Amino acid sequence: MSRDDSRRDGLMDGRARAVLLGAVVIGAFIEVGTPHRQFGLLVDVFALAAVGAVGAAAVLGTQPAATPARQRDRLAPEPRPSTTVPICRYVTGPAAPQSQPPRPRPFLRERPTDLSVPRFGDGARAQGYPWLLPERTVQNGIAADEATVGAFTLRAASVIGPGHRCGQPAEPRQDSYRIGRSRDSRHAIVAVADGLSSAAWSDAGATTASSQAVTLLREQIETVGFGGLDVKELYGRIAESIAAHATGRGVGTSQMATVLITAVLAEPDANGVARAWVAWLGDSSAWTLDAHVPRWQFSAGDAKDRSAAVVSNEVAGRLPDTPQLARDHYVTLAPGAALALVTDGIGDAWADPAGNVNAYFANAWRSPVPATRFTADVGFDAPQCLDDRTAVVVWNGDRA
């Protein structure tokens, strides 16, 4: 736009304001000069007030009028999207008292910046929220491992879920895993725990459960061998360790409640077939993947009732309160097959027949992948998947 065009637009705006002001003034004087049957004085006062308001607007609006409308539109910043969802903020100090006015909230990122995370459907909005730190010192938000034990290849990862890392206040990762081996590397040992969200110290309970499980299973293998593994003794001793930890913290045992699933895999036989002993208490689960089946198949764990309108997350058994409810069974893995122990943050998505999450992971994890790729997969983005997610996968030998 040229300067002459800008000047001409400004003059036109000024003339329009002058005509408007003159019309209002004339109308006001006609109104004042007209006799009224009632409320005459009140009508006159309002008419004169209108003249004053329009005159003030004309004077104060002179400077903005000098800027052409098209130029104002070009200079004005683009509107940012608004949201009514609480947005997470990084907080390094104690939480602000409730009586203080709320701080300005940053605008929501519509999509996460990490494009390597697989997304299903429209994903979850919370996936794009900033990650926050809990008020107390807790375990890391992400943990990952890879290892080889005899003929077995292991990958493990645990990622804090969007529902915990961006809450108000933020919560710790309540999942925990441990991997280990027997002294002679003939057995691989896995434990995956999921602390209950209703328990204030469930992250500590889950960490204690997974760590003690691997330690105690090593002892059982040394003393009674693979065929003598005892689920009642194992889960009973883990419960005692969690209860002792709760006493040391000065909290009730219910505040460290967790579920647990464990596995011991014995070296393959002459035909390459391996046996795995799986024991569990709660809704963490074990799944198997056959080389010729394009889906993970449910193998162990307390399955949820998916026929109900709302799937309940309530568990029948937990540690340290009901170790006697733990169960176990044996699984057979053909050469090239895989066994996965997962928390319900992954298991629920795999069990959903309406989604394609299970098929994706069956294809992505058909053979071992680097730990970085494995961790990115565990951090997948899907609608309503907000819980922590943990997976430990053990492949029986190399795939063809």
Order of alpha helices (4+ residues) and beta strands (2+ residues): alpha-alpha-alpha-alpha-beta-beta-alpha-beta-beta-alpha-alpha-beta-beta-beta-beta-beta-beta-alpha-alpha-alpha-beta
